[in-house]
Amino acid sequence: MDTISAISTPLVASGVAVIRISGEQSLKIASQMFTPVGKTAVSDFEPNKMYVGEIKADGFCDHGLCVYFKGPKSFTGEDVVEFHSHGGVAISKGILRKVLSLGARLANNGEFTKRAFINGKLSLSSAEGLIDMINSESESGVKAGYYLYREKLTNEITAMQDVITDAISEIDADMDFPEEDLEITSTINVKKALITVIDKVEKLKSTYRVGRSLKDGVKVGIIGKPNTGKSSLLNALLNYDKAIVSDIAGTTRDIVEGTIDINGVRFNFSDTAGIRESDDKIESLGVELSKRILNESDLILLVLDGGDIQKEDIEIYNFVKDKNLVVAQNKCDKTENKCEFADLYISAKEKTNLKELKELLYQKTIGSGIDLNGDFLCEERHFDALTRASDKLNQALEGIDKVPLDILAIDIKDGWDALGEISGKTATEEIIDNIFSKFCVGK
């Protein structure tokens, strides 16, 4: 492969900038740019050791560090060199221009990590975990990404594929040596293998709902009739004024969003326009948008006006009661009236029972007794691959004792291929390119 380079740190003024080079010309380029303080020539650098010296850039020099990672014991599996310079934007750009002038080309998005995948340094799911960790805005998202990055999911997938491979081998042996009368034993072993793998696939799939919430955050749609205090509640939850608050019904006409952290999980709130019939075209559009938010939310937070429960509130409740729902009766500081279907009585103004409300939101989405340090399936791509694998393997299981084993082997192999898409063994070039396009240039 040709030699690539990029700035691997954000292109802003900072303490340190890192310019990375990967490929067979890495050390040669470094020798033309770096003058060590000591007597060791760049060509004789000891791998994984920092050297102090002068970095020659495009038109100027900087005092910094250089480190050499010898392939295949490097992140990409190739020879890698990094310059650690002062973090000025002009400095890092100047060093990169010099590297490119000496024969390297600018790396594409995620190309360093893609080379690591191609060279067998990490699996495709591990690469996805890495980008999830980088992009995460919550502690739980980092943990979910780390499960992928440390290859634990890949190891589980590989173990399942090994069981399937043994089953296919039994079928092949039965076909190659029919005189040995192996079919009865093969059928028993294949059936046992299918049941084992299907069970493991279903257990993995069962973690997806929580895993997706840990990675992407929980979507909460705040609904209710106009002027129940939805915007006041959002401001109270966020602890700052995000939404406009007014006594005039219909003030909120668009979606107002905000994010908070509850027990390490990100909750994304959408304060919707009050749901009601309206002759105001703009307000009507806001109401329609609110209804769309309902369908996209993981949890609905219905806010009632504590002192004014009306037929309209009942209609909205009946509209959403079959969804994942929390009903909060607001303005409990002004009235002792209690709605029979309310889960909690709160006051957005006085911030009464907001801690209890947050805990209830967490329980209704993540659940009680959930160990955030556990392993969860968090990628839709993985869930889809597992679903297809399960379908194929179940189809084969249903055919046991009804269809010849060599015919069932087709579905079994399709199940193996679907699992392989997760680790990257059978992923298409389109899938691979799409995953690495999500990375920044320097990673």
C-alpha positions in Angstrom: 0.0 0.0 0.0 1.1 3.6 -0.6 2.1 5.8 2.3 -0.6 8.1 3.8 -0.5 10.9 6.3 -2.9 13.2 8.2 -3.2 15.4 11.2 -4.7 13.1 13.9 -5.6 15.8 16.5 -8.3 18.5 16.1 -7.3 21.4 13.9 -7.5 24.0 16.6 -4.9 25.8 18.7 -3.8 23.3 21.4 -0.9 22.1 23.5 0.1 19.4 21.2 -0.6 18.3 17.6 0.0 14.8 16.2 0.8 14.2 12.5 0.6 10.5 11.6 2.3 8.7 8.7 1.6 5.1 7.8 3.2 3.0 5.1 6.5 1.6 3.9 8.0 5.1 3.3 7.2 6.4 6.8 10.6 6.1 8.3 12.3 7.4 5.1 10.1 10.5 5.1 10.8 11.0 8.8 14.5 10.8 8.2 14.2 13.8 5.8 12.2 15.8 8.3 13.5 15.1 11.8 16.9 15.9 13.3 17.3 14.2 16.7 19.0 15.9 19.5 21.0 12.8 20.3 23.3 10.7 18.1 20.8 8.1 17.0 19.9 8.5 13.4 16.2 8.3 12.5 16.8 5.1 10.5 18.1 3.5 13.7 15.3 4.6 15.9 14.1 2.0 18.5 10.4 1.3 17.9 7.9 2.7 20.5 10.4 5.2 21.9 10.0 9.0 21.8 12.9 11.0 20.4 13.4 14.8 20.9 14.5 16.9 18.0 13.8 19.4 15.3 10.9 18.9 12.9 11.4 20.4 9.5 8.1 21.7 8.2 7.1 23.6 5.0 9.1 26.8 5.4 9.9 26.6 9.1 11.0 24.3 11.9 9.5 23.3 15.2 10.9 21.6 18.3 9.1 18.4 19.1 9.0 14.6 19.3 9.1 11.7 16.9 8.1 8.1 17.5 8.4 5.1 15.3 6.1 2.0 15.4 7.4 -0.9 13.4 4.9 -3.0 11.5 3.3 -5.3 12.1 3.3 -4.3 15.7 1.5 -1.0 15.1 -2.0 0.2 15.0 -2.3 -0.1 11.2 0.0 -3.2 11.0 2.4 -1.1 8.8 5.4 1.1 9.7 4.0 4.1 11.4 5.7 7.4 12.4 4.2 10.2 14.4 5.4 13.7 14.9 4.3 15.4 18.1 4.6 19.1 17.6 3.3 22.3 19.3 -0.4 22.5 18.7 -0.6 25.6 16.5 -2.8 25.2 13.4 -0.2 26.7 11.1 2.5 24.4 12.6 0.5 21.2 12.1 -0.5 22.2 8.6 3.0 23.1 7.7 4.4 19.7 8.9 1.6 17.9 7.0 2.4 19.8 3.8 6.1 18.8 4.1 5.1 15.1 4.6 2.9 15.2 1.5 5.7 16.9 -0.5 8.0 14.0 0.3 5.7 11.3 -1.3 2.9 10.6 1.1 -0.7 11.3 0.2 -3.5 12.7 2.4 -5.4 9.9 4.1 -9.1 9.4 3.5 -11.6 9.3 6.3 -10.9 6.4 8.6 -8.1 5.1 6.4 -5.7 4.4 9.2 -8.3 2.2 11.0 -9.3 0.7 7.7 -5.8 -0.4 7.1 -5.7 -1.9 10.6 -8.8 -3.9 9.6 -7.4 -5.0 6.3 -4.1 -6.1 8.0 -6.0 -8.1 10.6 -5.3 -5.8 13.6 -8.9 -5.5 14.5 -12.3 -6.7 13.3 -15.0 -4.6 11.6 -17.1 -4.6 14.8 -14.1 -3.4 16.8 -13.7 -0.5 14.4 -17.4 0.4 14.9 -16.8 0.3 18.6 -13.9 2.7 18.2 -15.9 5.3 16.3 -18.8 4.9 18.8 -16.4 5.7 21.7 -15.0 8.7 19.9 -18.5 10.1 19.0 -20.2 9.2 22.3 -21.5 12.0 24.4 -22.3 9.9 27.5 -20.5 7.5 29.8 -22.8 4.6 28.8 -22.1 5.3 25.1 -18.4 4.9 25.7 -18.9 1.6 27.6 -21.1 0.3 24.8 -18.5 1.1 22.2 -15.7 -0.4 24.3 -17.6 -3.7 24.4 -17.2 -3.8 20.6 -13.7 -2.3 20.5 -12.2 -4.9 22.8 -13.3 -7.6 20.4 -15.7 -9.3 22.8 -18.6 -9.4 20.4 -16.3 -10.6 17.6 -15.1 -13.4 19.9 -18.7 -14.5 20.6 -19.5 -14.4 16.9 -16.4 -16.4 16.0 -17.3 -19.1 18.7 -20.7 -19.4 17.2 -19.3 -19.7 13.7 -16.9 -22.4 14.9 -19.9 -24.5 16.1 -21.6 -24.0 12.7 -18.4 -24.9 10.9 -18.2 -28.2 12.8 -21.9 -28.9 11.9 -21.2 -28.3 8.2 -18.1 -30.5 8.4 -20.3 -33.3 9.8 -22.6 -32.9 6.9 -19.7 -32.9 4.4 -18.3 -36.1 6.0 -21.7 -37.8 5.7 -21.9 -36.9 2.0 -18.3 -38.0 1.4 -18.5 -41.3 3.2 -22.1 -42.6 2.7 -21.0 -46.2 3.3 -20.1 -45.3 7.0 -23.8 -44.7 7.8 -23.1 -41.5 9.6 -26.4 -39.7 8.9 -28.2 -40.5 12.2 -25.2 -39.3 14.3 -24.8 -36.3 12.0 -28.4 -35.3 12.3 -28.3 -35.4 16.1 -25.1 -33.3 16.2 -26.3 -30.8 13.6 -29.5 -30.3 15.5 -27.7 -29.8 18.8 -25.3 -27.3 17.1 -28.2 -25.3 15.6 -30.1 -25.1 18.9 -26.9 -24.0 20.7 -26.2 -21.2 18.3 -29.8 -20.0 17.9 -30.0 -19.7 21.7 -26.9 -17.6 21.8 -28.0 -15.4 19.0 -31.4 -14.7 20.7 -29.7 -13.8 23.9 -27.5 -11.3 22.1 -30.5 -9.8 20.3 -32.4 -9.4 23.6 -29.8 -6.8 24.7 -30.3 -4.6 21.7 -33.1 -2.3 23.0 -31.1 -1.3 26.1 -27.8 -1.3 24.1 -29.1 1.1 21.5 -30.3 3.5 24.3 -26.9 3.3 25.9 -25.2 4.2 22.7 -27.6 6.8 21.1 -29.4 8.0 24.2 -33.1 7.7 25.1 -35.5 9.7 23.1 -38.2 11.2 25.3 -41.2 13.1 23.7 -42.9 15.6 26.1 -46.6 15.9 25.2 -49.8 17.2 26.6 -52.4 19.8 25.8 -51.3 23.5 25.6 -50.3 25.4 28.7 -49.8 22.4 31.0 -46.2 23.4 31.8 -44.3 21.2 29.3 -41.8 23.9 28.5 -41.4 24.8 32.2 -40.7 21.2 33.0 -38.1 20.9 30.2 -36.4 24.0 31.6 -36.5 22.6 35.1 -35.0 19.2 34.0 -32.2 20.9 32.0 -31.7 23.4 34.9 -31.6 26.3 32.5 -34.1 28.2 30.2 -34.2 26.4 26.9 -37.9 26.8 26.0 -40.0 29.9 26.0 -42.6 29.9 28.8 -45.8 31.8 28.5 -49.4 31.6 29.8 -50.6 31.9 26.3 -51.7 28.5 24.9 -49.8 27.5 21.8 -46.6 29.3 22.6 -44.5 26.3 21.6 -45.0 25.8 17.8 -41.8 23.9 17.0 -39.8 21.1 18.6 -37.5 22.3 21.4 -34.8 19.8 22.4 -32.5 19.4 25.3 -30.3 16.7 26.8 -29.5 15.6 30.3 -27.5 12.7 31.9 -29.4 10.3 34.2 -27.3 7.6 35.9 -24.7 7.8 33.1 -27.2 7.5 30.3 -28.0 10.4 27.9 -31.7 11.3 27.7 -32.8 13.4 24.7 -36.0 15.4 25.4 -38.2 16.9 22.7 -40.7 19.5 24.0 -43.6 19.3 21.5 -46.3 21.7 20.6 -49.5 21.2 22.6 -51.7 18.6 20.9 -55.0 20.2 20.0 -57.1 21.2 17.0 -56.1 24.7 15.8 -57.0 27.1 13.0 -53.5 28.6 13.1 -51.7 27.0 10.2 -48.2 27.4 11.8 -49.4 25.9 15.1 -51.1 23.1 13.2 -47.8 22.2 11.6 -46.2 22.1 15.1 -48.9 19.7 16.2 -48.3 17.4 13.3 -44.6 17.5 14.0 -45.4 16.5 17.6 -47.3 13.5 16.4 -44.3 12.4 14.4 -42.1 12.8 17.5 -44.4 10.4 19.3 -43.7 7.7 16.8 -39.9 8.2 17.1 -39.6 8.4 20.9 -38.5 5.5 23.2 -40.6 7.0 25.9 -43.5 9.4 26.1 -43.8 11.9 29.0 -47.4 13.1 29.2 -47.7 16.3 31.3 -51.1 17.1 32.8 -52.3 20.4 34.4 -52.9 19.4 38.0 -55.6 21.9 38.5 -57.4 21.4 35.2 -57.9 17.8 34.1 -60.3 17.9 31.1 -61.7 15.7 28.5 -58.8 16.7 26.2 -56.3 15.2 28.7 -58.2 11.9 28.7 -58.2 11.8 24.9 -54.4 12.4 24.7 -53.9 9.7 27.4 -56.0 7.2 25.5 -54.0 8.1 22.3 -50.7 7.1 23.9 -51.5 4.7 26.8 -50.3 1.7 24.9 -46.8 3.3 24.4 -44.0 3.3 26.8 -45.4 6.1 29.0 -44.9 8.2 32.1 -47.7 10.5 33.2 -46.7 13.5 35.3 -49.3 15.7 36.9 -47.8 19.2 37.0 -48.6 22.1 39.3 -49.0 20.0 42.5 -48.0 23.1 44.4 -51.3 24.8 43.4 -53.7 22.0 43.9 -54.4 18.8 45.8 -56.4 17.2 42.9 -54.9 13.9 41.8 -55.5 12.3 38.4 -56.0 8.5 38.8 -53.7 7.6 35.9 -50.8 9.9 36.9 -47.6 8.1 37.8 -46.1 11.1 39.7 -47.2 14.5 41.0 -44.7 17.2 40.3 -44.2 21.0 40.2 -41.9 22.3 37.4 -42.0 25.7 39.0 -40.9 24.6 42.5 -38.9 21.6 41.1 -40.8 19.2 43.3 -40.2 15.5 42.7 -38.0 16.1 39.6 -35.4 13.6 41.0 -38.1 11.0 41.3 -39.3 11.8 37.8 -35.7 11.3 36.4 -35.5 7.9 38.2 -38.8 6.8 36.8 -37.8 7.8 33.3 -34.6 5.7 33.7 -36.6 2.7 35.1 -39.1 2.8 32.2 -36.3 2.7 29.6 -33.1 1.2 30.9 -34.7 -0.8 33.7 -33.7 -1.7 37.3 -30.7 -3.8 38.1 -29.0 -3.1 34.8 -25.2 -3.3 35.0 -24.0 -0.5 32.6 -20.6 -2.3 32.7 -22.2 -5.4 31.1 -22.2 -6.3 27.4 -25.0 -4.9 25.1 -25.7 -5.1 21.4 -25.8 -1.5 20.3 -25.5 -1.4 16.5 -28.5 -1.8 14.2 -26.3 -3.5 11.6 -25.3 -6.2 14.1 -29.0 -6.7 15.1 -30.0 -7.1 11.5 -27.2 -9.6 10.8 -28.1 -11.6 13.9 -31.8 -11.6 12.8 -31.0 -12.9 9.4 -28.7 -15.5 10.9 -31.4 -16.6 13.3 -33.9 -16.9 10.5 -31.7 -19.1 8.4 -30.6 -21.3 11.2 -34.2 -21.7 12.5 -35.2 -22.6 8.9 -32.6 -25.3 8.9 -33.7 -26.6 12.3 -37.3 -26.9 11.2 -36.1 -29.0 8.3 -34.2 -31.6 10.4 -35.7 -35.1 9.8 -37.7 -33.7 6.8 -35.0 -32.5 4.4 -31.6 -34.1 3.5 -28.7 -32.6 5.4 -26.9 -31.5 2.3 -29.9 -29.3 1.4 -30.1 -27.9 4.9 -26.4 -27.0 4.6 -27.3 -24.2 2.3 -29.3 -22.4 5.0 -26.7 -23.2 7.6 -24.0 -21.7 5.5 -26.1 -18.6 4.9 -26.5 -18.3 8.7 -22.7 -18.5 9.0 -22.3 -15.8 6.4 -24.7 -13.5 8.1 -22.8 -13.8 11.4 -19.5 -13.1 9.5 -20.8 -9.7 8.4 -20.5 -8.6 12.0 -16.8 -9.3 12.4 -16.1 -8.4 8.7 -15.3 -11.9 7.5 -18.1 -11.8 4.9 -18.9 -8.1 4.9 -19.2 -6.5 1.4 -16.9 -3.7 0.3 -19.9 -1.3 0.4 -20.5 -2.1 4.1 -16.8 -1.7 4.9 -16.5 1.6 3.0 -19.7 3.0 4.7 -18.4 2.2 8.2 -15.0 3.8 7.7 -16.5 6.9 6.0 -17.9 7.8 9.5 -14.4 8.3 10.8 -12.4 11.6 10.8 -9.5 11.9 8.4 -6.8 11.4 11.0 -8.1 8.2 12.6 
